Amino acid sequence: MPSSETAKPYVIALEEHYADPAVMARAASRPMGRMAGLQNKLNDLGEVRLGEMDAAGIDFQVISHAPSPMQQLDASEARTLATQANDRLHDAVDRNPDRFAAFAGLPTPDPKAAADELERTVTRLGFKGAMIHGRSHEEFHDLQKFWPIYERAQYLDVPIYIHPGPPHPAVQQAYYADYLADYPGLASAAWGFTIDTANQVVRMILSGLFDAYPNLKIIVGHMGEGIPFLVDRIDESLNRPGGKPIPFKRIFAEHFWITTSGHFSTPALMCALLELGIDRILFSVDWPYVDNLPGMQWMATLPVSSTDKEKMFNANARALLKL
Ligand code: MN
């Protein structure tokens, strides 16, 4: 390597998925799209995963479950399954502690149990927070019944990663059904996931959640699910006469961190950078739904300083997750 080149930064990625076979067994009757073709990678918590990380130059993954039926089960089954799956994930992290950390999966159908499981995984298993996928029994997670989870997250000072899930069936039908046969990604990663997750973010901000928990930290992927591009218009429009005033933009800037998962776009990054600042943007891939190498190749082209790149690759994650 020429001496003028700086050393490769240490690379942490934090929206990297796996699938627990016992959890996914409950999905047998649900359409899981591309998941079948990715099963081998999703099920691996060792050799395959590490091989692809090494090939791309990714040093460390914070591993989380892929979208799963967990949040749609009845409360008692969700509790048991979440505990067992988190214990198995912990075993995998334990085998490679210099390469892996974890976000917990939570039995959200029982919010109190979900808060307890968050605390158990963080304090006893060393997990770095938790990931919530889409809705639970079609309910958004801004509803007050779910606030015990956020109260505990604030108490533990760990972030909650709000990840997409499938759109509501009525939304699927009304918004996407006409084009799903030709474009099966429309209701998921291409558009539907973004709309659903952005809606979750907006609802969380409107709910008063961040007044109740002023130190709550939320992560969203996919370059902020469109919110950085739209935040100024949302803020202006919500505060027009006739409604209750809300500092929407300030709440988003104070409580949210975003990752680059599956969205390697320099114009999108520039927008997020101008709205949020470099300290809130973290590199991620969304493996195995997205390959590691395109993410790393894109990072190499970014028109940002090496200090800022270092923040995206590792420093922001170290600070947020206390790695
Ligand atoms: Mn993902």
Boltz pocket constraint, residues with backbone or C-beta under 6 A from the ligand:
constraints:
  - pocket:
      binder: B
      contacts: [[A, 15], [A, 17], [A, 163], [A, 221], [A, 261], [A, 286]]
      max_distance: 6.0
